[in-house]
Amino acid sequence: MELKTVSTCINCENLVKNFICSKHDLKVGLYNVCDSHIQTDSLTKQSNCLNCSFYGGSSCANPEDAAEGMLCFDWEPSKS
């Protein structure tokens, strides 16, 4: 079986904390998508705190919990 990524609000650059769409100011879910969708780097099996751009910085939302293998909804890919 081959898994595929689909365009939903979950992998849109407009998604912010608590599943809020920053463009439409609406709470979204797994099955929502709209014409304003702009796909961003999505989560993979390798996504975790160690490859998050916020890890170890003052903007990390969960500094006490951040560790290898952990992941939160603020994850953004490292720019490196």
Backbone bond lengths (Angstrom), bond angles and torsions (degrees), N, CA, C in turn:
res aa  C-N    CA-C-N  psi(-1)  N-CA   C-N-CA  omega(-1)  CA-C   N-CA-C  phi
1 M - - - 1.450 - - 1.521 108.52 -
2 E 1.308 116.80 134.02 1.458 122.40 178.36 1.526 109.27 -105.16
3 L 1.331 116.60 127.60 1.456 121.14 176.82 1.513 109.69 -92.11
4 K 1.314 116.93 142.58 1.460 121.86 -178.81 1.522 109.51 -126.78
5 T 1.306 116.39 152.65 1.451 122.06 174.83 1.515 108.64 -91.49
6 V 1.312 116.27 135.11 1.456 121.02 177.78 1.526 108.68 -114.16
7 S 1.307 115.89 158.58 1.451 120.74 178.33 1.520 109.62 -82.16
8 T 1.309 116.44 109.39 1.462 122.37 174.98 1.520 107.67 -135.45
9 C 1.306 116.34 173.84 1.460 120.34 178.60 1.525 112.18 -60.93
10 I 1.317 117.06 -24.26 1.464 120.79 -177.56 1.525 111.80 -65.98
11 N 1.320 119.35 -28.70 1.460 120.07 177.67 1.533 111.47 -113.76
12 C 1.322 116.45 34.51 1.466 122.23 178.56 1.521 109.74 -104.23
13 E 1.313 117.11 142.12 1.461 119.76 -179.28 1.524 112.88 -68.88
14 N 1.326 118.29 -11.99 1.461 121.45 178.04 1.531 113.37 -83.73
15 L 1.340 117.47 -6.28 1.464 120.62 -179.48 1.523 110.11 -76.98
16 V 1.338 116.28 129.93 1.462 121.87 177.04 1.527 109.08 -123.24
17 K 1.313 116.92 -172.15 1.464 121.84 -177.08 1.519 112.48 -50.05
18 N 1.317 114.60 149.92 1.468 123.11 176.39 1.526 113.49 60.63
19 F 1.330 116.73 27.72 1.464 122.86 177.32 1.527 112.45 59.17
20 I 1.318 116.51 40.87 1.459 121.76 177.05 1.526 108.89 -100.46
21 C 1.328 116.67 132.56 1.460 121.98 173.93 1.529 107.05 -81.41
22 S 1.336 116.59 117.55 1.460 120.16 -177.82 1.525 112.46 -71.21
23 K 1.316 117.63 -21.74 1.468 120.67 179.73 1.528 111.41 -79.00
24 H 1.337 116.57 -41.59 1.460 120.83 -175.62 1.525 114.09 -106.69
25 D 1.338 116.93 -4.01 1.459 122.79 -179.17 1.535 111.71 52.69
26 L 1.336 114.63 49.15 1.465 122.21 179.40 1.518 109.75 -130.55
27 K 1.315 116.94 149.09 1.458 121.40 172.74 1.530 107.55 -77.88
28 V 1.315 116.80 132.14 1.463 121.67 -177.41 1.523 110.07 -120.74
29 G 1.326 115.40 168.80 1.451 121.25 -179.45 1.517 111.55 -133.86
30 L 1.316 114.91 -170.88 1.460 121.61 -176.82 1.519 114.01 -60.77
31 Y 1.305 117.50 -29.63 1.461 120.43 -172.38 1.524 113.60 -104.32
32 N 1.317 118.15 7.93 1.461 120.71 -179.46 1.520 111.16 -90.17
33 V 1.315 115.07 146.31 1.460 122.73 173.50 1.526 107.11 -159.54
34 C 1.332 116.57 154.45 1.459 119.75 178.08 1.519 109.58 -143.71
35 D 1.314 116.87 177.25 1.462 121.58 -178.64 1.528 113.04 -71.04
36 S 1.325 117.92 -13.42 1.465 122.02 178.09 1.522 112.16 -89.69
37 H 1.325 117.70 5.05 1.472 122.05 -177.21 1.519 110.70 -59.32
38 I 1.326 115.55 128.10 1.462 122.32 174.29 1.515 106.35 -126.39
39 Q 1.322 116.15 106.67 1.455 120.05 -175.13 1.512 110.81 -65.82
40 T 1.304 114.91 137.84 1.453 122.25 177.40 1.518 108.76 -119.96
41 D 1.330 116.32 171.54 1.453 119.00 176.16 1.522 108.48 -55.58
42 S 1.303 116.34 124.89 1.459 119.36 -176.11 1.523 110.51 -100.81
43 L 1.296 114.27 169.12 1.451 121.05 179.13 1.511 110.49 -67.29
44 T 1.313 115.43 146.38 1.458 121.49 174.65 1.525 107.80 -131.40
45 K 1.317 116.84 179.14 1.461 120.40 176.48 1.527 111.36 -62.17
46 Q 1.322 117.77 -24.25 1.452 121.76 -178.62 1.533 113.21 -88.38
47 S 1.321 118.88 -6.75 1.459 121.88 -178.93 1.526 110.53 -67.90
48 N 1.320 116.71 128.56 1.465 121.70 175.56 1.520 108.28 -164.67
49 C 1.308 116.32 178.70 1.461 120.38 -176.41 1.526 112.89 -56.44
50 L 1.324 117.87 -36.02 1.463 120.05 -175.18 1.521 113.46 -66.79
51 N 1.346 118.79 -22.07 1.465 119.43 177.05 1.527 111.08 -114.02
52 C 1.331 115.47 27.59 1.465 121.70 175.74 1.522 108.69 -96.98
53 S 1.324 117.34 138.98 1.459 120.61 -178.97 1.523 112.62 -66.13
54 F 1.340 118.22 -18.43 1.461 121.43 179.95 1.528 113.45 -89.41
55 Y 1.336 117.56 -13.74 1.468 121.28 -172.86 1.529 111.56 -58.30
56 G 1.312 115.08 128.57 1.461 121.08 177.04 1.511 114.71 79.18
57 G 1.319 117.79 -0.39 1.459 120.95 -178.97 1.516 111.90 -105.13
58 S 1.300 115.49 172.85 1.465 120.68 -178.51 1.527 112.62 -70.53
59 S 1.344 117.78 -16.94 1.461 120.66 -179.14 1.534 112.97 -91.23
60 C 1.330 117.65 2.92 1.469 121.24 176.95 1.524 108.61 -65.90
61 A 1.329 117.01 125.39 1.463 122.05 -176.34 1.530 113.03 -72.92
62 N 1.326 117.10 -23.24 1.473 120.87 -175.81 1.533 110.82 -135.92
63 P 1.319 118.07 61.38 1.471 119.75 -173.71 1.525 114.37 -60.96
64 E 1.333 118.68 -29.67 1.461 120.52 179.67 1.521 112.21 -73.00
65 D 1.322 117.27 -25.33 1.462 121.73 -177.33 1.523 113.18 -101.05
66 A 1.318 118.14 -17.91 1.460 121.68 -174.44 1.526 111.12 -62.42
67 A 1.333 115.29 124.35 1.462 121.05 -179.13 1.520 108.95 -164.00
68 E 1.310 115.37 167.86 1.456 120.09 176.85 1.523 109.37 -56.67
69 G 1.333 116.63 134.49 1.450 121.79 179.16 1.516 114.20 88.17
70 M 1.319 118.00 -13.08 1.466 121.78 179.36 1.524 109.24 -90.98
71 L 1.316 115.68 156.16 1.454 121.40 -179.54 1.517 108.73 -152.99
72 C 1.330 117.01 144.04 1.465 120.60 175.99 1.523 108.89 -135.22
73 F 1.330 116.28 176.27 1.454 120.30 -176.81 1.519 114.02 -76.13
74 D 1.329 118.51 -2.33 1.462 121.83 175.77 1.517 111.74 -93.26
75 W 1.331 117.61 0.97 1.469 121.70 -176.00 1.529 110.92 -56.22
76 E 1.332 114.84 132.02 1.459 122.36 170.97 1.513 106.61 -135.32
77 P 1.318 117.64 141.82 1.470 119.65 -177.49 1.523 110.76 -64.00
78 S 1.319 116.05 144.53 1.462 120.72 176.09 1.513 109.81 -61.27
79 K 1.302 115.31 145.37 1.462 120.70 -177.91 1.522 112.20 -80.35
80 S 1.335 117.55 -8.73 1.462 121.22 -176.47 1.498 114.16 -75.24
